[in-house]
């Protein structure tokens, strides 16, 4: 059964094709913008210095060895001070369910079937609102002051095409022709020409927000594979065997080739130990939700990679869930929100346990919100302003923009009006978190108000 | 003293010959350096021939016999080396595994690296295999004939723009590499003017294009040749492509280049000046014949008493298949060798593979996976009987690999692993079940040990 709209499926398919082929869009509809990064050259590449299989975009003619040395140098330099993680709720998440005006009769009138019962999950900053019952983890994060909520973020005259609106968010401008992502343009200014890990998509293919014009970026498909297994060996014997690799590599030798072979054997042993956390639960200081989906593993792996000092600066990935809930919204939304919010809480706890929490800021966004009035099929249609979050130990933890309410807060189409422009958020992130002038990165940056993000 | 022109015997007399005991250890090293390692029992058999007889059996082999079953893919179908991706690699690997003339095959590999041509630029497995036959045919013959044949070889003509090089529009690609990489060495006695003039001398080759087949009908077309006067290495003449080759071979820098480069494939440290000069004399007085030079190198004391060399990935792989008497039965050997850094017919560039950098953490994992893949079909099951004794298990695992001679450090590490794993067996069922697992692990660890990675 399919609950999303046709345009959503088509958009997802087309984008996947673009990302995989790295060039040209197949028969795209007139008027749809090309995603940022379309046409960037793509190369598979094994980053030997860190044992990761990557797809590298925009590296041009750079030899793998140069990229590898770039990564190794960045690794040696200790990695970046700040990390930005961009997490996308794909399909247009329903802000009016995520944080809903439970006491408002207008809400019950617009949503006779979908209005949620009082979850009891109070939103401390606005007594009108309650958290979705599946989003208790968001309430926990918010109550600890580690989650800033953007209850109505967007832009005026919101485009209601998944394709176009997502593109606007990705490029940081309402410009269908822009071909670089907002984070890509940032990386072009501050990045290095040889470290593709500076901008990493964890979704396995290019993330348009990260699409650069000059410097290389990369895609990593989930967990790194640097594990050693041998046929007919398991259990305690296997553990002993893995330790024995280190023992084989430990002795020194005056013979250069034997010395090299031993040194590499030992390095491989060490690298396996370092990358083990990306591979299994083992080594992760906190428990992540159990799921068939890769999302919890992606963030667990990310925390482990950051802890290992990998030179990753801007990271993009999609959250778990299908948020284009034209029908069957109650179950679909609850399912997506539960795993996504629980995973984000686990990620925050993981970063705290690893002493990394002060270095990481996570931005959660969606291409739009949904219509205030429900449709006739247990769902909602495309809206305008939607919900966003900033998560981290250094965020202010207070609302950015207010909830406009359903009386006077809706536009002529019955969609929520934005109380903060997403480009204000981008400019503020660039200047306050990444420490760079937003002017050259976000078109028309001076016309967007800055909002205080950090404590 | 210039030894050129002296009779070969006199040159040969100045080259030291190994006088130590030529036992199984020496025969084993010889088989790894001049071939693809021993089949079970082969080192002992070769040792009985003594050094002279052993080297002679390699440099003057009988007619080739292919031992074992013909190569098949994962579906047990005959491989399709001309068409299927990666089957070209399987085809040659099969020759390395089954041949009764290992040195001929090893020399073909030397020439593949020396005249490194990649199908990345050629785009035809058929033409690559045609070049491969050429390299094998000239394996131990005249280097002059080899160079002449390579110069007009279709794959090389495509790879280094030979058929783009025509009168009035010379292309310097081949002429430059012929001097820099194939015959003289960078900056060793030629000028930019020589490069331009060589390019003119090499004009005249062409081919047609067939939309179905690709490049066809390679030929020399006098009307595309620049017949004018050229000045190469200070000599004037209406030189053609054969002159270009012969002038390079007779250039005073060639013999030292040839001898040093050839030596480096067998012995990791350069020859003494006296040995090098004697080898040069042997080379020129035998009319640029490869065989006597290889023979002298294979008898040199440094090969047996000097430092080790890291085995190239395909040698490592072919050697394990020979040791276990396994034929080609999976396409995995192509991608595994690729991951280990050496896919046949795809050298990284025209200067060939970098023999100094075979081993790193990524290629170590690939070698581990190669070993595991070799061992998989013959892994011991838990129901198999094996002694609960570290020393005996190690002896059995060594025996499995044909009794390779290990350093004492490696021996200790392996034995200590086995002893610890046995100590873990605190119940009767474990005492029965662990030994075959330990034996499997020992086989794996021996195959990836620094000792086995080198020879």
Boltz contact constraints between the chains, C-beta under 6 A:
constraints:
  - contact:
      token1: [A, 46]
      token2: [B, 362]
      max_distance: 6.0
  - contact:
      token1: [A, 48]
      token2: [B, 360]
      max_distance: 6.0
  - contact:
      token1: [A, 48]
      token2: [B, 362]
      max_distance: 6.0
  - contact:
      token1: [A, 51]
      token2: [B, 361]
      max_distance: 6.0
  - contact:
      token1: [A, 228]
      token2: [B, 368]
      max_distance: 6.0
  - contact:
      token1: [A, 230]
      token2: [B, 372]
      max_distance: 6.0
  - contact:
      token1: [A, 230]
      token2: [B, 441]
      max_distance: 6.0
  - contact:
      token1: [A, 230]
      token2: [B, 444]
      max_distance: 6.0
  - contact:
      token1: [A, 231]
      token2: [B, 372]
      max_distance: 6.0
  - contact:
      token1: [A, 231]
      token2: [B, 375]
      max_distance: 6.0
  - contact:
      token1: [A, 231]
      token2: [B, 376]
      max_distance: 6.0
  - contact:
      token1: [A, 231]
      token2: [B, 379]
      max_distance: 6.0
  - contact:
      token1: [A, 232]
      token2: [B, 379]
      max_distance: 6.0
  - contact:
      token1: [A, 232]
      token2: [B, 380]
      max_distance: 6.0
  - contact:
      token1: [A, 232]
      token2: [B, 440]
      max_distance: 6.0
  - contact:
      token1: [A, 233]
      token2: [B, 437]
      max_distance: 6.0
  - contact:
      token1: [A, 233]
      token2: [B, 440]
      max_distance: 6.0
  - contact:
      token1: [A, 233]
      token2: [B, 441]
      max_distance: 6.0
  - contact:
      token1: [A, 236]
      token2: [B, 424]
      max_distance: 6.0
  - contact:
      token1: [A, 237]
      token2: [B, 421]
      max_distance: 6.0
  - contact:
      token1: [A, 237]
      token2: [B, 434]
      max_distance: 6.0
  - contact:
      token1: [A, 237]
      token2: [B, 437]
      max_distance: 6.0
  - contact:
      token1: [A, 237]
      token2: [B, 438]
      max_distance: 6.0
  - contact:
      token1: [A, 237]
      token2: [B, 441]
      max_distance: 6.0
  - contact:
      token1: [A, 240]
      token2: [B, 417]
      max_distance: 6.0
  - contact:
      token1: [A, 240]
      token2: [B, 420]
      max_distance: 6.0
  - contact:
      token1: [A, 240]
      token2: [B, 421]
      max_distance: 6.0
  - contact:
      token1: [A, 241]
      token2: [B, 441]
      max_distance: 6.0
  - contact:
      token1: [A, 244]
      token2: [B, 417]
      max_distance: 6.0
  - contact:
      token1: [A, 244]
      token2: [B, 445]
      max_distance: 6.0
  - contact:
      token1: [A, 247]
      token2: [B, 413]
      max_distance: 6.0
  - contact:
      token1: [A, 248]
      token2: [B, 413]
      max_distance: 6.0
  - contact:
      token1: [A, 248]
      token2: [B, 449]
      max_distance: 6.0
  - contact:
      token1: [A, 251]
      token2: [B, 409]
      max_distance: 6.0
  - contact:
      token1: [A, 255]
      token2: [B, 307]
      max_distance: 6.0
  - contact:
      token1: [A, 255]
      token2: [B, 308]
      max_distance: 6.0
  - contact:
      token1: [A, 256]
      token2: [B, 307]
      max_distance: 6.0
  - contact:
      token1: [A, 257]
      token2: [B, 308]
      max_distance: 6.0
  - contact:
      token1: [A, 257]
      token2: [B, 309]
      max_distance: 6.0
  - contact:
      token1: [A, 257]
      token2: [B, 310]
      max_distance: 6.0
  - contact:
      token1: [A, 257]
      token2: [B, 454]
      max_distance: 6.0
  - contact:
      token1: [A, 258]
      token2: [B, 308]
      max_distance: 6.0
  - contact:
      token1: [A, 258]
      token2: [B, 450]
      max_distance: 6.0
  - contact:
      token1: [A, 258]
      token2: [B, 454]
      max_distance: 6.0
  - contact:
      token1: [A, 260]
      token2: [B, 359]
      max_distance: 6.0
  - contact:
      token1: [A, 261]
      token2: [B, 359]
      max_distance: 6.0
  - contact:
      token1: [A, 261]
      token2: [B, 450]
      max_distance: 6.0
  - contact:
      token1: [A, 261]
      token2: [B, 453]
      max_distance: 6.0
  - contact:
      token1: [A, 261]
      token2: [B, 454]
      max_distance: 6.0
  - contact:
      token1: [A, 262]
      token2: [B, 450]
      max_distance: 6.0
  - contact:
      token1: [A, 264]
      token2: [B, 359]
      max_distance: 6.0
  - contact:
      token1: [A, 264]
      token2: [B, 364]
      max_distance: 6.0
  - contact:
      token1: [A, 265]
      token2: [B, 450]
      max_distance: 6.0
  - contact:
      token1: [A, 267]
      token2: [B, 361]
      max_distance: 6.0
  - contact:
      token1: [A, 268]
      token2: [B, 361]
      max_distance: 6.0
  - contact:
      token1: [A, 268]
      token2: [B, 364]
      max_distance: 6.0
  - contact:
      token1: [A, 271]
      token2: [B, 361]
      max_distance: 6.0
